[in-house]
Each structure stands twice: as C-alpha cells, then as structure tokens.
Amino acid sequence: MIDKDTDFLKITNNFAKTASISSIQIIKSNLDFTPKVTIAIPTYKRVALLKEAIDSAINQLGYEFYDIIVVDNDPERGCETEKLLLSYNDKRIAYYKNSENIGMAGNWNRLFELALGDYVVMLHDDDLILSSFLSECMCFVDNKRDIGILRPVSQLFNDTLIQDQILQFEKDSNIIRGRKWRGKFKRIFDIDNCLSFALGPPTGCLFNKKAVFDIGGYNADFFPSLDYCFALLFSCHYKVFVLKKTLTLYRWGVNESLNISTRKAFVTDAYYLRKFIFKKYGLPKYIADRYLYCFIDIHKDLNFEFEFDESVLSHKKINIENMALFSSIIWVYMKMVKAIKYKIGIDIW
C-alpha cells in the first residue's frame, strides 16, 4: 500500500516473495539455438484473447532468435488455456502453470525468472504485437546496447478492430524500416513521471532481464500502480527509451478495472508519487501544493480526505484552468532541472 511514507526509490527483492511457489512446466520448448529475446505472456482465464496474443508472437518476421513462454496464473489442470496451448505445434513455445495463484506482480516477475533470453518482451494476454516488432526492436538493441527498457508506441484498439485495420498498421510500421535511428526515439528519465506515467503499461515493452532483477522486479505492495512505481525506480538506474513507431496494439475496454475503489487507489497513488517527485527535485512547495489540490479536486467525486494547508484552501477558487497553469509551470521547471541534471537540451522530443 502506498502512503505518505512510501519510499518509491527503495529497492526490494520482490522475487523472494513468491520463491516458494513453483511453476510447473506443461510444455517444453525444443530449440536448436539460444534465444536472445523471450516473448513472455502472463495469463489468467482469458483463453479467447490469449490465442490472438500468441499468434502475434508466433508471426514475427525478419528475426528468428526468440522463444515464447506463457505463464498461467490459474493452477487448475486441464483448463481451456491448457487445451489451447496443447493445440500448438511450435518448437518455440513453452507453457508453465503456477502451482498457486501468485497475483499480478508475482506472475509478471515469474516471466523474467523463466525467460531464456537476455531480453524479455512482456505481452499481456489481450494485446498484440505487429509482425515487425522483434526485427525493429532488436535492431535498435544491437545498435544501442545499453538499454534497460525499450517501448515502441502502442495503438489503442478494441474488439471492433478488423483484419484490414491490422494490416494497415503492419503496412505503416514498415515505412521507416531500415532508416537511421536518429530522431526515431526518445529517452525517458525519472523526472518525466512528474505529471503522468511517462512509460505507460509494460505490455509491449522490451526489458533487459538483468536490469529487472537488479531492481527487484514488480512490487505487489504498490498495486494497482505497480507498473508506474516500477518505471520510476527503473529509470533512476537504467536507460529507458520510447521508439517512436507503432509496433504494439493495446486492447482497450476489456479490463473492467476502473471501479470506484480502483479509481480511488490510482488517484491516491498518483498523488503520493507526484508529491514524492516534486520534493525530490525541489519544486517550490507553493506550486506543488496547489497543483496537488487541483489534482484531487477534479476527482472530488471519489471523496478523498487529504489535508492541505490553510494557505492552499484559502486560495481563490481552484479549478481545471488553475491546474493547467500549475501543470505548465511544473513542466517548465522539471524540463530545466532535467537539462541541468542530465546535461541535455530542454526540448528532446
């Protein structure tokens, strides 16, 4: 649980939390090479969508040195997911079942423990990667070897997406293939998370496996914002890049996770995380407090009980326009701090 005392930069061995729970190998891959990258798919009772994700992993073009693992968080044997995996006849696929449900964070961490490759692509079981995903990403890795995370741009879609649209995404993704990388990527720093989750969800991200182990993996105590917190900590220690090319399709509308309690948890976590970053980089308290008050005020339907100084409460009516103003001030301040800290130009996008 995240609160006012949370140290978001503390490294914890989250792999140890589920070390006593085994993963049973149902299908073993049959490789005649050592994969450089593993496409790793966590799943739980979502067989229809899982098939689409696996098929997109199988249908990679222009890159061969990879394998695929599916890690099932449902311990039930003989389930529909198991039947689906047994229907495949692909030597690159390995399938594991956790002997107990180890939760979202536990299953994400288990991907890295079971992956054979030095790099791991996490692909959620309801999302897709385009056929050029690995060829593009591994070309980037080969040319810029010190990456911690590489995230291509994601295109939102829902179940109304038709095959012709997917083919158009594939066509568009080939437009810049083979061109120089200059201007095609952006580095994300920890400070870039001051106003939003700069990296986004981990699905479709390529990770340096060793780096993930070094920072301890995903922390279940930070649910539901465990990916946001992980990205902040990770970017303090390793280089994180966004590849400005659409290579991932992110399914929107399947996860009905934004109920009232989950929404409230997301906003609460964002409040404390941003407050932590503001303090870390010395943002003037006057600006930080007023921004945070605006941030909570626009979510007042969730009935928060945060305490603010009288100087903030007595300020003229704070609304969305005020929040936009404070956000702009914070954005400029953080850009200046980043330019000084990392010795880079202010405009790097």
N, C-alpha and C positions, 0 to 999 in steps of 0.2 A: 504493500500500500504506500502510495506517495503522500507525503505531508510536508509541512514547513521545514522539517529537519532532514529531509532526504538529501543525501549527497549523491548527485547524479553522476559524478565522476569517480566514484569508488568502484574498483574492480572486484568482482565477486566470482568465485568458481561455481557457476550455475550448472555445470555439467555434473558436479558431485551430487546435486540434489536428487537426481534420478539414476545414479550409477548402479544402485542395487536392483533396478528393474531391467530385465533383459529384453532384447528384441530377437524374436525367432525368425530365422531365415526360411521362408517358404519356397522361394525361387532363387537360385544362384545364377549369376551371370556366367557366361562362358566366353571370356575374352582371350584373344591371342596377342594382346598388347596391353600396356599400362596406360589407362586413360589419364589425360592431362586435366580434364574437367568432368565433373559429375553433375548431371541434371537431377536434382533431388526434389521429390514431390511428397509433401506431407498430406495425409488424407484421413477422413473420418466420415464414413457412411454417406458418401456422395458419388456413387458409382457412375451415374449417367454423365455427370460433368467431368469426372476423372478420366473417362475414356478420351474425351476431347483433348485434355491436357497431355495425356500420354502420347496420343497420336501426333501432337505438335512437337513433342520431344523426339519422337522417332524420325519424323520427316525433316531432319536437318540436312541442308545441302552445303557442300563445299568444306566440310570439316568432319573428320572421321574419328578422332581420338577422344571419344567421350563414352560414358556409360550412363545408365538411368537407374535410379533407385526410387522405389515407392515405399514409404514408411507409414504403415497403417496403425492408427491410434485406437482401433477397435480390436480388442483381443479375441472376439468371437471367431471361431474356426468355421470354415465352410460358408462364410457370408457371401453376399453378392460381389463385394470388392475382390475377395479371393478368387471367385469364379471368373471374374473379368481378367485378372492378371494371369490366371492359368490358361486363358484362351489365346494369349500372345505367344508367338514363337519367334522371339528376338533375343539373340545371344547377349545383347547389351543390357537387358533388364534384370534387376534383382528386386525381390519383394520381401519386405520384413513386416512382421506383426509385433507390436509391443505386447508383452505378457500382461501389462496393465495399462490403462489409460493414464498417460503421464502429462496430460494437459497440453495446451498450445505451445508454451515456451519449451517444455520438455521435449516435445516432438520436433520442434524446429532445431533444437540443439542436437537431437539424435541424428538428424540428417548429416550434420558435419562429422559426427563420430563414425558413421557408417560409410561415408563417401570415400571412394578410392582416389579421386582426383585431387590435385593440389588446389584446384579452384572448384567452387560449388555454385551452381545456379539454382536458387530456390524458386520453384514454380508451384504456386498454390493450385489445388486440385480443381479450381473452377476457372483458371486463367489459361492463356495460350501464349506461345512464343512463335514468331514467324520463322520460316524455314531458313532464313539467313542469319538468325540470331547468333549462333555459335561462330560462324565464319567471320562475322563482323566483330564480335566481342573479342574473340581470341586473336584476331589481327591487331586489335588495339592493345591487348595484353602483351603480345610479342614485341610491339613497338614501344611500349611504356610499361616496363616490368615492375615498377614499384607501386602498383595499385593495391588498395585494400578492398574497395568496392567499386564496381562499375555498374551503373544503372542506365540502360537505354530508356528513351522516352516511352511511356505507356499510352495507348489509345483506349479510352473507355468504350465499352460496348455492353449490350445486354442480349437477351435471348432472341431479339428480333434481327440481330446481325445475320445476314445471309452470306452464302459462299462467295457470291460476286463481290461483296464488300471486302471480304477477307483477301480475295485475290488482288483487289486494288491496293490494299495495304502492302501485300507482298510486292507488287509492281513498284509502288512508291519507295519501298525500302531498298530497291536496287539502284535507285537513281544516282546516289553518291558512292556506290560500291567502287572500291579501287582508288578513290581520290585520296589526296593527302588529308591527314587528320587535323591539320591546323584549322582552328575556328570551329571544329565539329564537336568539341567537348568543353565542359566547364568543371572546375574543381569546387567541391562543397566543403566549407570549413565549419567548425563547431559553431561559430558566431552566426552563421547563416540560418540557424534554427531559432533565432531570437523572436521572430514573429510568426513563424509557421514551420511545419515539418518539411524541411528542405528536400530530403531524400525521398520521402514517400514510402509506401508499404514495401516490404522486402521481396515480394513476388516479382520475378523477372530481373532480380539483381544477381550479379556475378560477384562472389566473395573469394577473397584469399583465405583459404581454410585455416592456415596457421594463425593469421591475424585474429580470426574469430575465437580461436582457442586462447590466444594471449589475453584477450579482454574478458574472457569468462562466459561468452555466449549470451543468450537472452535471459532476462531476469523475470521470472513469473510474478515476483512481488510488484512489478510495475504494470501489470495488466490493468486496463486494456491498452495502455500506451507503451507497452514494452518495446515496440519497434522504434518509436520516437526516441525513447531513452537510450536504446542501443545505438542508434545512429549518432546521437550527440556524443556519447562516450567514445565510439569508434573513431569519429572524425577528429577527436583530440589526439589520437595516436597514429592513425594511418590515413593515407590519401584516399579520398572519396571523389569519384568523378561521375558526372552525368554525360552520357553520349547523346548528342542532340540528333537522334534518329529514332523513329518509331520501330521497335522490334518486339514489343510486348503488347498483348491485348488483355486489358484488365476488366473483368466482368463486373458490371455494376448492377446492383439490385438483387443479387442472390443472397447475400448475407443480411439478414434482418437483425443486425446487432444494435441498431441505434434506438433502443427503447429508452425510456426516461432515465433509468438508473445508469445505463451505459453512457448515454449522452452526458449526464452529470459527471461521471467519472472522467470522461475525456476532457471536459472543460476544466475540472478541478486539477487534473494532471498538467494540462497546458498552463494553467495559472501558476502553479508552483515551479514548473520547469522554466518558464519565461522569466519569472522573478529571479530564479537562480542565475540565469544567464545575464540578466541586467546587472545584478550585483557583481558577478564575476568580472564583467567588463566596465564597471564603474559608471553605468548610466546614472545621471542625476536622479535622485530619489523623487524629486518633484515631478519629473516626466514619467518615471516608471510607475509611480503610484496612480497617477491619473490615467495612464493607459490601461493599467490593470483594472481600475474601477470601471472604465468604459467596457472593457472586455467582459467583465462579469455582468454589468448592467444590461448588455444586449442579450444575455442569457438568463434574465431575471425570472423567466417562466419556470426555471428549474429550482427556484427558491434556495439560493445559496445563503450562507451565513458568515461570509468573510468580514473581518473587521478592518476598517480603514480609519486613518487619522481624521480628525475634525477638519483639518485644512483641506482635505480632499472632499469630504462631504459637504463643506460649505462653498465649494467651487460652484460657479454658475452651472446651470443645467448641463449635464454631460450626456451626449448622445452619439449617434453613429458618426456625425460630422466631426465631433471632437476626437473621436477615436481615429479617424482617418488622418487628422492633423498630427496627433501624437505618434501614430504609426510612421508617418513620413519623417518626423524628427528623429525617431529611433532608427529608422532605416539609414538616414544620412549619418548619424552618429556611429552606428555599427560599421558602416562602409569605411568611414575614416579610421576607426580603430583597427579594422582588418587590414587596411592599406599600410598602417604603421607596423602592426604586429607581424604581418607576413611579407611586408615589403613588395606589395603588388599594386597595380593601378586600381583606382576606385571602381571603374567600370570594367568588369571582367566577363560579362555575359555577351 
